[in-house]
Amino acid sequence: MTRRTALVRRPGPRLAEGLVTHLDRSPIDVDLAMQQWESYAAALRSAGWHLVEVPEADDCPDAVFVEDAVVVAGDLAVLTNPGAAERKPEVDAVEAVVRDLGYRVARIEDPGTLDGGDVLKTGDTAYVGLGGRTNGAGVQQLAGHLASVGLRTQAVTVERALHLKSAVTALPDGTVIGWDPVVDWPQAFPAYLSMPEEGGAHVVDLGDGVLLMAASAPKSADIVRSSGYDVVTVDIGEFEKLEGCVTCLSVRCRG
């Protein structure tokens, strides 16, 4: 497996039908979304990531948010059981890809549900959002799987956002950053830093001190830069209309 491999999945023709939970539905320009996806993919490649495309799932409007289908840690890939019934078919093609990459494979089974966007790994801890898409049985199953790669699991309440990582992500030093209006429990994290914009709650660690952020959060990007990181920004506005962010458009795998 390439040292820095990222799984991605192209947006499909039904993207505009994607689920929205905490936002009012807005028109989606599918052509613009494809251009934004291409720019996102290019940013990963420019940072030295090898992209592996999961086969498209044209009947699944939300399949572009590939992070929700699998949780990768160490040599383990945990296939999820999405909390929205419409999204369950997204997982099968991801299984074939992670097996080809050489991962051990585990699976979240009914009655457990889990979306990968609810899993924030930092240090030796996996914080897991317990809310609309992930239930207690899913958290318990994931905890058992992640223990095999040395990660402990802590459940975190999620009521104000679609997923935990819709509200918070982590800087490489372990500081969790979030947008306060959608963070239910900031005290769950040993170090927490508030961001001034919703899109500023999301960073993708590209390695070597470089972070990827959304162009919709320039003030937050400046704060992150002042902490000593280089920041690359991309416009993902069409995906933000569907409650997407920079983290959910890829699964970063480190061999």
HELIX and SHEET records of a PDB file:
HELIX    1   1 LEU A   15  GLU A   17  5                                   3    
HELIX    2   2 VAL A   30  SER A   46  1                                  17    
HELIX    3   3 VAL A   66  ALA A   69  5                                   4    
HELIX    4   4 ALA A   85  GLU A   90  5                                   6    
HELIX    5   5 VAL A   91  ASP A  100  1                                  10    
HELIX    6   6 GLY A  116  ASP A  118  5                                   3    
HELIX    7   7 GLY A  136  ALA A  147  1                                  12    
HELIX    8   8 LEU A  164  ALA A  167  1                                   4    
HELIX    9   9 ASP A  180  VAL A  182  5                                   3    
HELIX   10  10 PRO A  186  ALA A  188  5                                   3    
HELIX   11  11 GLU A  198  ALA A  201  5                                   4    
HELIX   12  12 PRO A  218  SER A  226  1                                   9    
HELIX   13  13 GLY A  237  GLU A  240  1                                   4    
HELIX   14  14 THR A  247  LEU A  249  5                                   3    
SHEET    1   A 3 HIS A  50  GLU A  53  0                                        
SHEET    2   A 3 ARG A   4  VAL A   8  1                                        
SHEET    3   A 3 VAL A 251  ARG A 254 -1                                        
SHEET    1   B 3 VAL A  70  ALA A  73  0                                        
SHEET    2   B 3 LEU A  76  LEU A  79 -1                                        
SHEET    3   B 3 ARG A 104  ARG A 107  1                                        
SHEET    1   C 3 VAL A 119  THR A 122  0                                        
SHEET    2   C 3 THR A 125  LEU A 130 -1                                        
SHEET    3   C 3 ARG A 152  THR A 157  1                                        
SHEET    1   D 3 VAL A 168  ALA A 170  0                                        
SHEET    2   D 3 VAL A 176  GLY A 178 -1                                        
SHEET    3   D 3 TYR A 192  SER A 194  1                                        
SHEET    1   E 3 VAL A 204  GLY A 207  0                                        
SHEET    2   E 3 VAL A 210  ALA A 214 -1                                        
SHEET    3   E 3 ASP A 230  VAL A 234  1                                        
END                                                                             
